[in-house]
Amino acid sequence: MNKKSAAIAVLSDENYLEAAKQVIYSSFKYGNWKGDYILLAHNVKEQNLRWFEDRGVYILKTSSLIKTEVWEKALGKGKDWPEVVYSKLYLLSPELASWEKVIFLDSDVFVRKAMNALLDFEGFAAREESLSRNLMYQFIPDLETLGSEHETELSKLKAQYDFSAISFNVGVMVIPTAENTTAKFQKIIDLANEIHGLAYFPEQAVFNLFFYKKWENIPYVYNDFYTHDWFNKHGFWRRKNDKDAVILHCAGKPKPFEKESIYFSEWSENYKKVDLLFNITQSGETPDSKSIQKIERLNRMNKPIGKLGLFWWRLKKRLGLK
């Protein structure tokens, strides 16, 4: 693929502009990215877009996709997420069809190594959820007691989808844009309005239903949950460090841009240099196939330990134990 055939997309409102800049910097410097960049800008002031505009980043201004009456009637914890998360749906906007493929990177990632191999995926691609969690996890991860109305609405979805199917994480996604039509974009917007409030992870649930059984699984190291997946660090086959990560995803708390994070120093060093874009030498190493396979194998072998730990955590929660 040539330089103009692919782009990396990042998302931000006024609160995550610094994080978005770090993602762009690390993807260029260490990811050896050769394509373009897109900012999905949700209610961002014009003066705060200049840094991106000055560096040739394409700006797609987004707005709320969830109807006001839907927000007001929403059920469950999912209704409490900020509306900016739904701006990820703009990845299916026909406005992005100018590129053959778009790779989305969340605001809490570091790109550590060359990432262009993600363009080898022909269809929509993402990484399966930690512990291969199923579709139900996107809706009620904590096994909370649902109200009768919530249960009724979920039962309608269960009649259409197999909720035991493995789900994927939307922190890193590869999106071919050939089918980015107005009709397709409207279809995912309608789906988001239909299930808003039912899912604990709202936009992630929408993508999972929209691409139900139509997605490819990227290698673990391209959406690497090293900090989150404790079972890989403490299992029988221990992962001693995160050096194999191509894209390190700091899911959960603290975020890498928060001082409490063990990655704050690395994040800060990257952020100090963002104004140098794109006048820097790319220096990312090419991921080694053996290390990719090693982490896949290690994650697969430790998964039973993680599932056992998850079962124990849920049991304690049900019993009211600490």
C-alpha positions in Angstrom: 0.0 0.0 0.0 1.3 3.5 -0.8 1.4 6.4 1.6 -2.0 7.8 0.7 -3.9 4.5 0.9 -4.1 4.2 4.7 -4.5 6.4 7.8 -4.3 6.2 11.6 -7.3 7.6 13.3 -7.3 8.9 16.9 -10.3 10.3 18.9 -10.5 13.2 21.3 -12.7 15.8 22.9 -11.2 18.7 24.8 -9.9 16.3 27.6 -7.7 14.0 25.6 -5.9 16.2 23.1 -2.5 15.7 24.7 -3.1 11.9 24.8 -4.0 12.0 21.1 -0.8 13.8 20.3 1.3 11.2 22.1 -0.4 8.4 20.2 0.4 10.1 16.9 4.0 10.7 18.0 4.7 7.2 19.1 3.0 5.7 16.0 5.2 7.8 13.8 8.5 7.5 15.7 8.3 3.9 16.8 5.5 2.5 14.7 7.3 3.7 11.5 3.9 4.7 10.1 4.0 5.8 6.5 0.4 6.8 6.0 -1.8 9.7 7.0 -3.4 10.8 10.2 -7.0 11.5 11.1 -8.4 13.2 14.3 -12.0 12.5 15.2 -12.6 15.7 17.0 -15.6 15.7 19.3 -16.6 19.3 20.4 -13.0 20.5 20.2 -12.4 24.3 20.1 -11.0 25.6 16.8 -7.8 27.0 18.5 -7.1 23.6 19.9 -7.2 22.0 16.5 -4.4 24.1 15.0 -1.6 21.8 16.2 -3.1 19.0 14.2 -4.0 21.2 11.2 -0.4 22.5 11.1 0.9 19.0 10.8 -1.5 17.9 8.0 -3.7 15.8 10.2 -7.2 15.4 8.7 -9.9 16.7 11.0 -13.3 15.1 11.1 -15.5 17.0 13.4 -18.0 14.7 15.2 -21.2 15.3 17.1 -23.5 13.3 19.3 -25.0 10.3 17.5 -27.4 9.3 20.3 -30.8 11.0 20.3 -31.7 13.1 23.3 -34.8 11.0 24.1 -32.7 7.9 24.0 -30.2 9.3 26.5 -33.1 10.2 28.8 -34.7 6.7 28.7 -31.4 4.7 28.9 -31.1 1.8 31.3 -28.1 0.4 33.1 -24.5 1.6 33.7 -23.8 2.1 30.0 -25.8 5.3 30.1 -23.2 7.0 32.2 -20.4 6.9 29.7 -19.5 10.3 28.0 -21.0 10.7 24.5 -17.5 11.1 23.0 -17.1 7.3 23.0 -19.7 7.0 20.3 -17.6 9.2 18.0 -15.7 6.0 17.2 -18.7 5.1 15.0 -17.4 7.8 12.6 -14.8 5.3 11.6 -17.5 4.0 9.3 -18.4 7.4 7.9 -18.3 7.7 4.1 -16.0 10.7 4.7 -13.2 8.3 5.5 -13.6 6.3 2.3 -10.8 8.4 0.7 -8.4 5.9 2.4 -8.4 2.2 1.6 -7.9 1.3 5.3 -8.0 3.1 8.6 -6.3 1.9 11.8 -7.9 3.2 14.9 -5.7 3.7 18.0 -7.3 4.5 21.4 -5.9 7.4 23.5 -4.3 5.1 26.2 -1.9 3.2 23.9 1.8 3.4 23.2 3.2 2.3 19.9 6.5 0.6 20.6 7.4 -1.1 17.3 6.7 -1.0 13.6 3.0 -1.5 13.1 2.5 -1.4 9.4 1.9 -5.2 9.3 -1.7 -4.5 10.5 -2.4 -3.4 6.9 -2.1 -7.0 5.8 -5.5 -7.7 7.2 -8.1 -7.7 4.4 -11.2 -7.4 6.5 -12.3 -5.7 9.7 -9.8 -6.8 12.4 -9.4 -6.4 16.2 -8.1 -8.4 19.1 -10.3 -10.7 21.0 -11.2 -9.6 24.5 -8.9 -10.5 27.4 -9.6 -14.1 28.5 -11.6 -14.6 25.3 -14.6 -13.0 27.1 -17.9 -13.5 25.3 -20.4 -11.0 24.0 -22.3 -11.0 27.3 -19.3 -9.4 28.9 -19.9 -6.3 26.9 -23.3 -5.9 28.5 -23.0 -7.1 32.1 -19.3 -7.7 33.0 -19.9 -7.7 36.7 -22.9 -10.0 36.8 -25.0 -7.3 38.2 -28.6 -7.9 39.0 -30.7 -6.5 36.2 -34.0 -4.9 36.4 -36.9 -6.7 34.6 -37.0 -4.1 31.8 -33.3 -4.4 31.2 -33.6 -8.2 31.1 -36.4 -8.0 28.7 -34.5 -5.8 26.3 -31.4 -8.0 26.5 -33.5 -11.1 25.8 -34.5 -9.5 22.4 -30.8 -9.2 21.5 -30.1 -12.7 22.6 -32.6 -14.0 20.1 -30.6 -12.4 17.4 -27.0 -12.9 18.6 -25.1 -15.8 20.3 -24.0 -14.1 23.5 -21.5 -16.9 24.2 -19.5 -15.9 21.1 -16.1 -14.4 21.7 -16.0 -10.6 21.6 -13.3 -8.2 20.7 -11.7 -5.0 22.1 -11.9 -1.8 20.2 -8.7 -0.2 21.4 -7.0 -1.1 18.2 -9.0 -1.7 15.0 -8.3 -2.2 11.3 -11.2 -0.9 9.2 -11.3 -1.4 5.4 -13.4 1.6 4.1 -14.6 0.2 0.8 -18.1 -0.2 2.3 -18.1 3.1 4.2 -21.4 4.2 2.7 -24.1 6.6 4.0 -26.4 3.6 4.5 -23.9 1.6 6.5 -23.0 4.6 8.7 -26.7 5.1 9.4 -27.1 1.5 10.2 -24.5 1.5 12.9 -25.9 4.8 14.3 -29.4 3.2 14.5 -27.9 0.1 16.3 -26.2 2.4 18.8 -29.5 4.2 19.5 -31.3 0.8 19.8 -28.9 -0.6 22.5 -27.7 2.5 24.3 -27.8 2.0 28.0 -28.0 -1.8 27.7 -24.3 -2.3 27.4 -21.6 -1.6 30.1 -19.1 -0.9 27.3 -21.3 1.0 24.9 -19.5 1.6 21.7 -17.6 -1.6 22.1 -20.9 -3.5 22.2 -22.1 -1.7 19.1 -19.0 -2.6 17.1 -19.2 -6.2 18.3 -22.9 -6.6 17.2 -22.3 -4.7 14.0 -19.3 -7.0 13.0 -20.8 -10.1 14.6 -18.9 -13.1 13.3 -17.3 -10.9 10.6 -14.0 -9.9 12.1 -10.4 -11.2 12.1 -8.3 -11.6 15.2 -5.0 -9.6 15.3 -2.0 -10.9 17.3 -2.0 -10.1 21.0 1.1 -7.9 20.8 -0.8 -5.4 18.6 -3.3 -4.7 21.4 -1.2 -5.8 24.3 -2.9 -5.8 27.7 0.3 -6.4 29.7 -0.7 -4.2 32.6 -4.3 -5.5 32.7 -3.7 -9.3 32.2 -2.3 -10.1 35.6 -2.4 -13.9 34.9 0.4 -13.5 32.3 2.7 -11.8 34.8 1.9 -14.2 37.7 1.0 -17.4 36.0 3.0 -20.6 35.7 4.5 -19.3 32.4 5.4 -15.8 33.5 5.8 -12.9 31.2 8.6 -10.9 32.8 8.1 -7.6 31.0 6.3 -5.8 28.2 9.2 -5.6 25.7 7.4 -7.8 23.1 4.5 -5.3 22.8 4.0 -3.6 19.5 1.1 -1.6 20.7 0.8 -1.4 24.5 -2.8 -0.8 25.6 -3.0 0.6 29.2 -6.6 -0.3 29.7 -8.3 0.5 33.0 -6.8 2.8 35.7 -4.4 4.6 36.0 -4.0 5.9 32.4 -0.5 6.4 31.1 -1.0 10.2 31.2 -1.8 10.1 34.9 1.0 10.5 37.4 0.1 7.4 39.2 0.8 5.2 36.2 4.1 3.3 35.9 4.2 4.5 32.3 3.8 8.2 33.1 7.6 8.8 32.6 7.5 7.2 29.2 4.4 9.0 28.2 5.9 12.3 29.4 9.1 11.8 27.4 7.0 11.1 24.2 4.8 14.1 24.8 7.7 16.5 25.3 8.7 15.8 21.7 5.3 16.0 19.9 6.1 19.4 18.4 8.9 17.8 16.5 6.5 15.9 14.3 7.2 15.0 11.5 10.8 16.2 11.6 12.2 13.2 13.4 13.8 9.9 12.4 11.6 6.8 12.6 13.3 4.2 14.7 10.9 1.4 15.4 12.2 -2.1 15.2 10.3 -4.7 13.2 8.4 -7.1 15.4 10.0 -10.5 15.5 7.7 -13.4 14.5 9.1 -15.6 17.2 8.2 -13.1 19.9 4.7 -12.7 18.5 4.2 -16.4 18.6 5.7 -16.7 22.0 3.3 -14.2 23.5 0.4 -15.9 21.8 1.4 -19.2 23.3 2.0 -17.8 26.7 -1.3 -16.0 26.8 -3.1 -19.1 25.7 -1.4 -21.3 28.3 -2.1 -18.8 31.2 -5.7 -18.2 30.2 -7.1 -21.0 32.4 -5.4 -19.3 35.4 -7.0 -16.0 34.5 -10.4 -17.6 34.2 -10.1 -19.3 37.5 -9.1 -16.0 39.1 -12.1 -14.3 37.5 -14.4 -17.0 38.8 -13.0 -16.6 42.3 -13.4 -12.8 42.1 -17.0 -13.1 41.0 -17.8 -15.7 43.8 -16.4 -13.4 46.4 -18.4 -10.5 45.1 -21.6 -12.6 45.2 -20.8 -13.7 48.8 -19.9 -10.1 49.9 -16.3 -11.0 50.7 -13.4 -8.8 50.2 
